[in-house]
């Protein structure tokens, strides 16, 4: 059971890292998501 959990977590991490390409890419992805949330909140408050 523990081995299965570690395998699934490892596969998830590989997928995330492959999707971003680099740590810098991950930072840009997170920043973009933050901007979208911020803009949505501002529009909702108007």
BALOBA-1460 file (C-alpha; in Angstrom, 3 decimals):
// residues 46
<rec num="1" residu="x" x="0.000" y="0.000" z="0.000"/>
<rec num="2" residu="x" x="2.770" y="2.438" z="0.910"/>
<rec num="3" residu="x" x="4.634" y="1.647" z="-2.289"/>
<rec num="4" residu="x" x="1.511" y="2.379" z="-4.329"/>
<rec num="5" residu="x" x="1.091" y="5.785" z="-2.646"/>
<rec num="6" residu="x" x="4.718" y="6.693" z="-3.318"/>
<rec num="7" residu="x" x="4.372" y="5.623" z="-6.936"/>
<rec num="8" residu="x" x="1.239" y="7.720" z="-7.437"/>
<rec num="9" residu="x" x="2.797" y="10.778" z="-5.780"/>
<rec num="10" residu="x" x="5.930" y="10.392" z="-7.904"/>
<rec num="11" residu="x" x="3.882" y="10.159" z="-11.082"/>
<rec num="12" residu="x" x="1.911" y="13.239" z="-10.115"/>
<rec num="13" residu="x" x="5.071" y="15.233" z="-9.451"/>
<rec num="14" residu="x" x="6.617" y="14.149" z="-12.748"/>
<rec num="15" residu="x" x="3.475" y="15.260" z="-14.557"/>
<rec num="16" residu="x" x="3.467" y="18.641" z="-12.851"/>
<rec num="17" residu="x" x="7.142" y="19.254" z="-13.534"/>
<rec num="18" residu="x" x="6.842" y="18.123" z="-17.151"/>
<rec num="19" residu="x" x="3.891" y="20.457" z="-17.631"/>
<rec num="20" residu="x" x="5.774" y="23.466" z="-16.343"/>
<rec num="21" residu="x" x="9.112" y="22.620" z="-17.901"/>
<rec num="22" residu="x" x="11.155" y="24.511" z="-15.328"/>
<rec num="23" residu="x" x="10.820" y="26.026" z="-11.871"/>
<rec num="24" residu="x" x="10.664" y="29.424" z="-13.574"/>
<rec num="25" residu="x" x="7.767" y="28.181" z="-15.689"/>
<rec num="26" residu="x" x="5.982" y="26.990" z="-12.566"/>
<rec num="27" residu="x" x="6.411" y="30.445" z="-11.049"/>
<rec num="28" residu="x" x="4.846" y="32.034" z="-14.106"/>
<rec num="29" residu="x" x="1.940" y="29.571" z="-13.997"/>
<rec num="30" residu="x" x="1.277" y="30.318" z="-10.325"/>
<rec num="31" residu="x" x="1.564" y="34.050" z="-10.931"/>
<rec num="32" residu="x" x="-0.896" y="33.887" z="-13.828"/>
<rec num="33" residu="x" x="-3.378" y="31.972" z="-11.695"/>
<rec num="34" residu="x" x="-3.043" y="34.605" z="-8.968"/>
<rec num="35" residu="x" x="-3.741" y="37.402" z="-11.451"/>
<rec num="36" residu="x" x="-6.853" y="35.627" z="-12.733"/>
<rec num="37" residu="x" x="-8.185" y="35.177" z="-9.202"/>
<rec num="38" residu="x" x="-7.387" y="38.774" z="-8.301"/>
<rec num="39" residu="x" x="-9.059" y="40.166" z="-11.427"/>
<rec num="40" residu="x" x="-12.141" y="37.999" z="-10.879"/>
<rec num="41" residu="x" x="-12.434" y="39.217" z="-7.304"/>
<rec num="42" residu="x" x="-12.155" y="42.849" z="-8.399"/>
<rec num="43" residu="x" x="-14.809" y="42.402" z="-11.083"/>
<rec num="44" residu="x" x="-17.137" y="40.668" z="-8.633"/>
<rec num="45" residu="x" x="-16.830" y="43.523" z="-6.145"/>
<rec num="46" residu="x" x="-17.908" y="46.145" z="-8.690"/>
